[in-house]
Amino acid sequence: MATVMTQGWDLVAVAKQSLLNVLIEDAYNDNIFPHDANVSLFGMTFVGTFGTPTANLNPSQSSGTNSMASIEVPISGTITISGTSNTIPPNSTLVIVSNLQYVNITLEGTSAVRLYLDLSSPLAIFTVNIQPSQSWVAALNGMVQYYLQNLYQGGSYYLGTVNMEGVPAAVLPTGNVYFATQPNSSDADSNILALVANTSTGSAGSLVFTGGPVLLPGNQSAALYISNRCILNNMLLPVLVTQLNTTAGSFTVSGNSSTPYTVSLNTSVNLDGEYDPKLTSMNNYVNNSGQIQSDYGAVGYPVSAFSSLIWINVSGHIYLTPSLSGQTISFGVDAPSGSGSAELSAGGWVIVGALIIATFGTLGACVAAVVAIVVPIVVTQLKFNVSLSQVGANLGSATTSFNWPAASIAPLTSIALPGDLILYVDPQV
């Protein structure tokens, strides 16, 4: 059975703590976080140096799945109080615990998103750890907090900024955006930060880190999950509606946060082609082989004048398989299958038998002929040139592929479709 990983959310982005720390070190080297401080306050002066910060997605103040995180920063220097200079001992650290925040910004004229640890929050906890403890630690703690909250970059330490230009709209975090951290883990490679967003199912989802498939395999550092509902409802359904010249009401979309979604035809749809084919059923879902599968049924009428007496039932399957070539994601259509059988009304064979034999030679040849025509018509009519680009909006037409817009900063390494679509990425320093 296809696997639901997003648990009610349309978008889940996950990254390991070890990856965040690699990126934080690079940000520190680019002076996004201060290296030095020179602060005077209430007759006291702190002149010091901050080392490379490291993130902890499960600080001791947090409990369970939540949006709290911390950074730990080596600190050195001196604090002068009433003319007396006090040296901060080696191995001293500053620990800041606060909530993760997410904002939309405009970066050089384009849309971007920014993730940061909110150092300016009144609920943020600043703690300077010095051993053995000194009488001036509280004063130093207050000066450091004042500097980082008020004097340096407005009190926000950005963990990352991503240019979102060209990204499909439906995979952008909108509305309610939440962060969750994997509880009860101290291993940086096992500790995961998740951003969850877009609950178009009508209610907020959940996120379970324990049990079931892991969100990030050991050889992956970051991934983006696009929900099964989003793929079928926002990508596949608009193609079906357009190519079949029908409405979304011709299909029923079903599923929930734990059951994979399906898109099923609930009425008959006339197709243009020989033998007056009609699509009578279609069920679209993600199968156990990592494909979008369409099981369809159709009918064809070898002698239209006697359509109420004899008709051919046709059934088959269509498979869409995702693939990655370079930084382009595409869904290839496998050769469709199809078979059929004759259906006769009472007395139907007596009335049209001679005409069938005269035209096709045998009833089996009649069935084969109708199947050979109707199956390609079903596929041609649907066209199935669908792509990830249609996740962005309910487009009326489709392209055949989607070029990953973040290839320069977070190239794709692989993709998978166990139920939800998983894009594994490798963020670059």
RAKA-V279488 format. One record per residue. RES is the residue in three letters. SS is DSSP state (hx for helix, st for strand, lp for the rest). NEAR is the number of other C-alpha atoms within 8 Angstrom. Layout:
# RAKA-V279488
res,ss,near
RES,SS,NEAR
RES,SS,NEAR
This chain:
# RAKA-V279488
res,ss,near
MET,lp,4
ALA,lp,10
THR,st,8
VAL,lp,14
MET,lp,10
THR,lp,15
GLN,lp,10
GLY,lp,13
TRP,lp,17
ASP,lp,16
LEU,st,16
VAL,st,13
ALA,st,11
VAL,st,13
ALA,st,13
LYS,st,14
GLN,hx,15
SER,hx,10
LEU,hx,10
LEU,hx,11
ASN,hx,11
VAL,hx,9
LEU,hx,11
ILE,hx,12
GLU,hx,11
ASP,hx,9
ALA,hx,11
TYR,hx,13
ASN,hx,7
ASP,lp,7
ASN,lp,8
ILE,lp,9
PHE,lp,8
PRO,lp,9
HIS,lp,9
ASP,st,8
ALA,st,11
ASN,st,8
VAL,st,9
SER,st,8
LEU,st,7
PHE,lp,4
GLY,lp,7
MET,st,10
THR,st,11
PHE,st,14
VAL,st,11
GLY,st,11
THR,st,10
PHE,st,12
GLY,lp,8
THR,lp,8
PRO,lp,12
THR,st,10
ALA,st,12
ASN,st,10
LEU,lp,13
ASN,lp,15
PRO,lp,10
SER,lp,5
GLN,lp,5
SER,lp,8
SER,lp,8
GLY,lp,7
THR,lp,8
ASN,lp,9
SER,lp,10
MET,st,14
ALA,st,14
SER,st,14
ILE,st,11
GLU,st,12
VAL,st,12
PRO,st,12
ILE,st,13
SER,st,12
GLY,st,10
THR,st,11
ILE,st,13
THR,st,11
ILE,st,10
SER,lp,6
GLY,lp,5
THR,st,6
SER,st,8
ASN,st,8
THR,st,8
ILE,lp,11
PRO,lp,8
PRO,lp,5
ASN,lp,7
SER,lp,13
THR,st,11
LEU,st,12
VAL,st,13
ILE,st,12
VAL,st,13
SER,st,14
ASN,st,10
LEU,st,12
GLN,st,8
TYR,st,9
VAL,st,7
ASN,st,8
ILE,st,8
THR,st,8
LEU,st,8
GLU,lp,4
GLY,lp,5
THR,st,9
SER,st,11
ALA,st,13
VAL,st,12
ARG,st,13
LEU,st,12
TYR,st,12
LEU,st,14
ASP,st,13
LEU,lp,12
SER,lp,11
SER,lp,7
PRO,lp,4
LEU,lp,5
ALA,lp,12
ILE,st,8
PHE,st,10
THR,st,8
VAL,st,11
ASN,st,9
ILE,lp,12
GLN,lp,7
PRO,lp,4
SER,lp,7
GLN,lp,7
SER,lp,5
TRP,lp,6
VAL,hx,10
ALA,hx,7
ALA,hx,7
LEU,hx,11
ASN,hx,11
GLY,hx,8
MET,hx,11
VAL,hx,8
GLN,hx,9
TYR,hx,9
TYR,hx,11
LEU,hx,13
GLN,hx,12
ASN,hx,10
LEU,hx,9
TYR,lp,9
GLN,hx,8
GLY,hx,9
GLY,hx,12
SER,st,11
TYR,st,11
TYR,st,10
LEU,st,12
GLY,st,8
THR,st,9
VAL,st,7
ASN,st,10
MET,lp,11
GLU,lp,8
GLY,lp,5
VAL,lp,10
PRO,lp,11
ALA,hx,8
ALA,hx,9
VAL,hx,12
LEU,lp,9
PRO,lp,11
THR,lp,7
GLY,lp,6
ASN,lp,8
VAL,st,11
TYR,st,8
PHE,st,11
ALA,st,13
THR,st,14
GLN,lp,13
PRO,lp,8
ASN,lp,6
SER,lp,9
SER,lp,7
ASP,lp,6
ALA,lp,9
ASP,lp,9
SER,lp,9
ASN,lp,14
ILE,st,12
LEU,st,13
ALA,st,11
LEU,st,12
VAL,st,14
ALA,st,14
ASN,lp,14
THR,lp,12
SER,lp,7
THR,lp,8
GLY,lp,5
SER,lp,7
ALA,lp,8
GLY,lp,10
SER,lp,7
LEU,lp,7
VAL,lp,5
PHE,lp,7
THR,lp,5
GLY,lp,6
GLY,lp,4
PRO,lp,5
VAL,lp,8
LEU,lp,7
LEU,lp,11
PRO,lp,6
GLY,lp,6
ASN,lp,5
GLN,lp,10
SER,lp,12
ALA,st,14
ALA,st,13
LEU,st,12
TYR,st,14
ILE,st,14
SER,lp,15
ASN,hx,13
ARG,hx,12
CYS,hx,11
ILE,hx,14
LEU,hx,14
ASN,hx,11
ASN,hx,14
MET,hx,16
LEU,hx,10
LEU,hx,11
PRO,hx,14
VAL,hx,15
LEU,hx,10
VAL,hx,11
THR,hx,11
GLN,hx,10
LEU,lp,10
ASN,lp,6
THR,lp,9
THR,lp,8
ALA,hx,8
GLY,hx,5
SER,hx,9
PHE,st,11
THR,st,10
VAL,st,9
SER,st,7
GLY,lp,10
ASN,lp,9
SER,lp,11
SER,lp,8
THR,lp,7
PRO,lp,15
TYR,lp,12
THR,st,14
VAL,st,14
SER,st,11
LEU,st,12
ASN,lp,8
THR,lp,8
SER,lp,9
VAL,st,9
ASN,st,8
LEU,lp,12
ASP,lp,7
GLY,lp,8
GLU,lp,7
TYR,lp,12
ASP,lp,11
PRO,lp,15
LYS,st,11
LEU,st,14
THR,st,12
SER,st,13
MET,st,11
ASN,st,12
ASN,st,12
TYR,st,12
VAL,st,15
ASN,lp,11
ASN,lp,8
SER,lp,5
GLY,lp,12
GLN,st,12
ILE,st,11
GLN,st,13
SER,st,11
ASP,st,12
TYR,st,13
GLY,st,12
ALA,st,13
VAL,st,13
GLY,st,14
TYR,lp,14
PRO,lp,11
VAL,lp,8
SER,hx,8
ALA,hx,4
PHE,hx,9
SER,lp,10
SER,lp,6
LEU,lp,12
ILE,st,16
TRP,st,13
ILE,st,15
ASN,st,12
VAL,st,15
SER,st,11
GLY,st,12
HIS,st,11
ILE,st,14
TYR,st,12
LEU,st,11
THR,st,11
PRO,st,12
SER,st,9
LEU,st,10
SER,st,6
GLY,lp,4
GLN,lp,10
THR,st,10
ILE,st,14
SER,st,13
PHE,st,13
GLY,st,9
VAL,st,10
ASP,lp,8
ALA,lp,6
PRO,lp,10
SER,lp,8
GLY,lp,10
SER,st,8
GLY,st,11
SER,st,8
ALA,st,10
GLU,st,8
LEU,st,10
SER,lp,9
ALA,lp,6
GLY,lp,8
GLY,hx,11
TRP,hx,11
VAL,hx,7
ILE,hx,7
VAL,hx,11
GLY,hx,9
ALA,hx,8
LEU,hx,7
ILE,hx,12
ILE,hx,10
ALA,hx,7
THR,hx,6
PHE,hx,9
GLY,lp,9
THR,lp,8
LEU,hx,10
GLY,hx,6
ALA,hx,9
CYS,hx,12
VAL,hx,12
ALA,hx,9
ALA,hx,8
VAL,hx,13
VAL,hx,13
ALA,hx,8
ILE,hx,10
VAL,hx,16
VAL,hx,13
PRO,hx,8
ILE,hx,12
VAL,hx,10
VAL,hx,11
THR,hx,7
GLN,hx,9
LEU,hx,10
LYS,lp,7
PHE,lp,8
ASN,lp,10
VAL,lp,14
SER,lp,15
LEU,hx,12
SER,hx,10
GLN,hx,13
VAL,hx,15
GLY,lp,12
ALA,lp,9
ASN,lp,9
LEU,lp,8
GLY,lp,7
SER,lp,7
ALA,lp,10
THR,lp,9
THR,lp,9
SER,st,12
PHE,st,11
ASN,st,7
TRP,lp,11
PRO,lp,8
ALA,lp,8
ALA,lp,9
SER,lp,6
ILE,lp,8
ALA,st,10
PRO,st,13
LEU,st,12
THR,st,8
SER,st,8
ILE,st,12
ALA,st,9
LEU,st,11
PRO,lp,12
GLY,st,14
ASP,lp,14
LEU,st,13
ILE,st,11
LEU,st,12
TYR,st,12
VAL,st,14
ASP,st,11
PRO,st,8
GLN,lp,7
VAL,lp,6
